[in-house]
Each structure stands twice: as structure tokens, then as C-alpha cells.
Amino acid sequence: MGKRVIKFTLNGVERDEYVQDNMTMVDFLRKQMNLTGTKRGCEEGECGACTILLDGRAVASCMMLAVEADGHEIVTIEGVKKDGVLHPVQKAFIDKWALQCGFCTPGMIMSALSLLSENPHPTEHEIREGISGNLCRCTGYAKIVEAIDAAAKVMAKEVAE
């Protein structure tokens, strides 16, 4: 089992890091980069707790090897807030009470960001489809859908201004 250097961007910062060839991205982020917002859930790509953005698209980091980040841009929940200001999706999750235990929240937010970057005006059905890879055992999803819809409206208003 070898190690190699990968060059990638993590939360806006260019990095050169040594990684084990067989280390998953979720383990790399949590253990080597000390970014614990990305959660380890099922380790089978089913729960969405480990969702990150890879070049803007939501991916399950438990199903990705860290070496696959070479040459790419990775964004974790820690990289969403900019200059101390919450992203509209993060703010909407708080304002709409779209979180309870919080375990699924980082992955849910990352999936919402991916959805809204591809579809800035999603219907309720499209929001539900966009987060279908994320499991939540506490909320029943209604508040999450409401929060994503509210964030989409805020983001559309910001673009229009």
C-alpha cells in the first residue's frame, strides 16, 4: 500500500497532500485534514451524511478514494460559509428549523447546494429528488424541503439585484 501526493483545491485553498492509495475521501477529510463536518454514516454511499462537492457536484465521499481528488476542487461544509457569513442555504436551514440532531445536515446542505447550482428554481418534487440520496431520521423532510425552497428564493433575489 503506497502513498502519493495529490494536488487539489479544498475549500478554496490549493493543497498538496500525501495520501494513502486506499484512503477514502471521508477518512482523508476527517483524519488528515481535521474537517469533521463531513460525517461517516453508512460507508456504502446510501445515507448521504458524507456528501461533499467535487467540482460543484454532490458526491458521497465514502465511495471516493482521496487520490481521486487530484486536480479537482473539493468543497466541504466548512467551506460553505464565506467571510463569516452563512450561505443562504445554511441560513434557511436555521430559520426554517430544518435540522434536529444535525447529523445529516452537512450532507443535506451540500446536496442542496449542488441542486441549486444546477436548478436555481426547483419545484418541490425536484427538491425532493435532489436530496433523495440523503437520509434523515429526525425531521420528516418537510422542513428541509421548505428551507431549500426558501434559500432558492433568496438566492434568486440576490442574483436579480
N, C-alpha and C positions, 0 to 999 in steps of 0.2 A: 504494500500500500504506500503510494507516494504522496508527495506534496508538490504543489506548484504555485506560482504567483499568478494571480488574476488582476487585471486592471479593469475597473468599473467605476460607475458613479453611484454613490449611496447617499440618498437624501440631499442631493445637490453638491456633494463633495467628491472629487475624484480620488480614488483609492487604489493602492497597490497592496494586496494582502496575500500571504501564504495561506493556502487551504489544503486540507486532505482531499485526495481524489474522490473519496467516497462519502464526504460530509454533506448532509442535506443543507439546503439554504436556511431552513428554520433553525437548525442547530448552529450553523455558522453565525447567524444574526444574534441569537441568544447567548451563545457561549463565547464566541470570539469577538463579536462587536459590542456585546453588552446591551443590545437593543431587545428588551424583554416585552415590548408591546406586542410583538408577533407571538401569538400563543401556539403551543403544541397541544393539539387536540387528539384527533383520531390517528394521525400519522399514515392515513390512507387516502388523503385527498377528498374526503367525504364531508367534513364538517365546516370548512371554511375559516376556522379560527386562525390559521396561519397565512391568510391571504395577504399578499404584497402586490405592488405594481412592478411589472417587468416591462420596461419601455411603454409604460402607460396602460398596460393591460393586466387585469387581475389574474394572478396565478396562485396555486397552492404551493407554498414554499416547502412543504413536507415532501412534495413529489418532484422537487427540483434539486439537482446537485449544485452546490455552491460554485463549482468550476464553470457551470453553465452561465454564470453572471458575467464572465469575461467579455468585455467590450459592450456591456449593456448598462442601462440605467435602472437602478432599484430604488423604489420608494417604500418606506415602511410607515407605520402610523406616526412614528416620531418625526418624520419629515413632512407631515401634512401642515402643521401649524407654521405660519410664516411671520417672522419678526414679532413673535409673541401674540399674534392674532390668530384665533381659531378660524379654520376654514368654515365656510357656510354649512357644510355637511356636519362637521363636528358640533357647531353651534346649534343646528337644528336638532341633533340627537339629544342635546341637553334640554333645549327649550320645549321639545315635544315629549319629553320623558320616554325616549326610545331606548333606554337601557335600564337594566336592573342589576344583575350580578356583574355585568361588564365583561365577561369572558369572551363573548362573541363580538363585542363592539368594535375592536380594532379591525378585524377581518370584514365585518359588515360595512364599516366606513370605507375600507379600501375597495370593496366591490361596488359600493355606491359611487365612489369617485370614478371608477372605470366606466360604469354605466353612463354617468352624466357627461363624461368626456365624449362618449360615442353618440349619446342621445340626450341632448340638453332639455328636451321636453317630453319625458316618458309618460305614458299612461300608467294607471295603477297596475294593469296587467304586465306592462313592460318592466315596471319596478320590481314586481314580484318575480318575474323571470330573471331579472338582473341579479337578484340576491338569492336565487334558488339554490346556489351552491353553499350557502351559509346557514348553518343550523343554530337556532336559538331556543333554549328550553324555558325561558322565563317570560318573554314578552307577548307571545302570540302573534307577532309580526305587525299588527295593526299600527302601532305607534312608530315602528321602524319605517313602514311604507309612508306614513304621514310625514315623518321627518325628511325623508328623501324627496318627497313631493315639495315640501316647503323649501328645502335647500335649492331645488331646481328653479323654483320661482324667484328666490333671492338672487341666484347666480344669473338668471336671465335678465333680471332688472339691472344688475351691475354691468352686464355687457351692453345693455341698451343705453346706459348713462354715459 
